[in-house]
Amino acid sequence: MSQRSEVRTLIKRFKTSLDDADTTVAQTAYREVASQIDRAARKGLAHPNQAGRLKSRLNARLKAKATATV
Protein backbone atom coordinates (compact mmCIF):
# COMPACT_ATOMS: atom_id res chain seq x y z
CA MET A 1 0.00 0.00 0.00
CA SER A 2 1.33 3.41 -0.85
CA GLN A 3 2.12 5.81 1.93
CA ARG A 4 -0.40 8.40 0.75
CA SER A 5 -3.25 5.90 0.80
CA GLU A 6 -2.10 4.64 4.20
CA VAL A 7 -2.37 8.17 5.62
CA ARG A 8 -5.82 8.61 4.09
CA THR A 9 -6.99 5.28 5.46
CA LEU A 10 -5.77 6.13 8.97
CA ILE A 11 -7.53 9.50 8.82
CA LYS A 12 -10.77 7.75 7.85
CA ARG A 13 -10.37 5.29 10.73
CA PHE A 14 -9.78 8.19 13.12
CA LYS A 15 -12.89 10.03 11.93
CA THR A 16 -14.95 6.84 12.18
CA SER A 17 -13.80 6.26 15.75
CA LEU A 18 -14.80 9.85 16.58
CA ASP A 19 -18.26 9.26 15.13
CA ASP A 20 -18.61 6.12 17.25
CA ALA A 21 -18.08 8.28 20.38
CA ASP A 22 -15.27 6.07 21.69
CA THR A 23 -12.60 8.53 22.80
CA THR A 24 -10.06 5.94 23.92
CA VAL A 25 -10.05 4.31 20.48
CA ALA A 26 -9.98 7.76 18.89
CA GLN A 27 -6.94 8.75 20.96
CA THR A 28 -5.11 5.61 19.89
CA ALA A 29 -6.09 6.24 16.26
CA TYR A 30 -4.87 9.85 16.55
CA ARG A 31 -1.46 8.72 17.76
CA GLU A 32 -1.18 6.34 14.81
CA VAL A 33 -2.27 8.91 12.24
CA ALA A 34 -0.01 11.63 13.69
CA SER A 35 2.97 9.30 13.47
CA GLN A 36 2.16 8.40 9.88
CA ILE A 37 1.67 12.07 8.93
CA ASP A 38 5.05 12.95 10.45
CA ARG A 39 6.66 10.10 8.54
CA ALA A 40 5.10 11.35 5.30
CA ALA A 41 6.41 14.85 5.96
CA ARG A 42 9.92 13.54 6.65
CA LYS A 43 9.92 11.65 3.37
CA GLY A 44 8.72 14.69 1.40
CA LEU A 45 5.25 13.35 0.64
CA ALA A 46 3.65 16.32 2.41
CA HIS A 47 5.00 19.74 3.29
CA PRO A 48 5.87 20.00 7.01
CA ASN A 49 3.47 22.92 7.49
CA GLN A 50 0.66 20.97 5.84
CA ALA A 51 1.38 18.00 8.09
CA GLY A 52 1.30 20.21 11.17
CA ARG A 53 -1.93 21.85 10.09
CA LEU A 54 -3.59 18.49 9.48
CA LYS A 55 -2.49 17.13 12.86
CA SER A 56 -3.70 20.29 14.56
CA ARG A 57 -7.13 20.04 12.96
CA LEU A 58 -7.49 16.36 13.82
CA ASN A 59 -6.41 17.03 17.41
CA ALA A 60 -8.95 19.86 17.67
CA ARG A 61 -11.68 17.41 16.62
CA LEU A 62 -10.49 14.94 19.24
CA LYS A 63 -10.44 17.57 22.00
CA ALA A 64 -13.89 18.85 21.05
CA LYS A 65 -15.33 15.34 21.12
CA ALA A 66 -13.62 14.52 24.42
CA THR A 67 -14.96 17.64 26.14
CA ALA A 68 -18.44 17.15 24.66
CA THR A 69 -18.74 13.66 26.12
CA VAL A 70 -17.53 14.62 29.61
N, C-alpha and C positions, 0 to 999 in steps of 0.2 A: 504494500500500500504506500502511496506517495505521502510525503510529509504534509503537504498541503491538505490532502483529503483527511489525513489523521487529525489534524488540528480542527478541521470543520466537524468531523465526527465527534470529537471530544466536546466541542462547544455545544453541539446538539444534545449530547448526553447530559451536560451540565444544565442546559435550559429545561430539559425534560425532568430532571430531578428537582429543579425549582418548582415546576408546575405541580409535581406530586406532593409538595409541601413537606419534604423530608430534608431538613436542613443538615443533618449529619452526613447524608449521602451527597448532598450538594457541596458541602465543604470539602469532602474528599475529591469530588469531581473537579472542583475549582483548583485544588492543588495540582491535580494531574494536567488540567488544561493550561494552567499558568506555566508549568514546567515545559510543556510541549511548545507553547508560544515563545518562551525564552530561547529554547533550542532552535526554533525556526528563525528567530532574529539573529542568533549567533551565526547561523549558516547562510545568512543573507536572503532567506526566503521572504522575510518581512522586514521593513525598516524598524529600527529599535523604537522610534517614537510611536509608530503604529502599534507595535506590540504592547508598549506601555499603556497606550490609550485603550486598547482592547481589554487588557487585564483590569484596568481601572473601572471600565464600564461593567464588566462581569462581576467584579467585587462589589460594586455599588448595588447591583441587583441582589447579590447574596446578602448584603447587610440589610437592605430594605426588607427582604423576605424574612430574615431572622428577627428583625425588630417587630415586624407585623404579626408574627406568630407568638411572640412573648407576651 
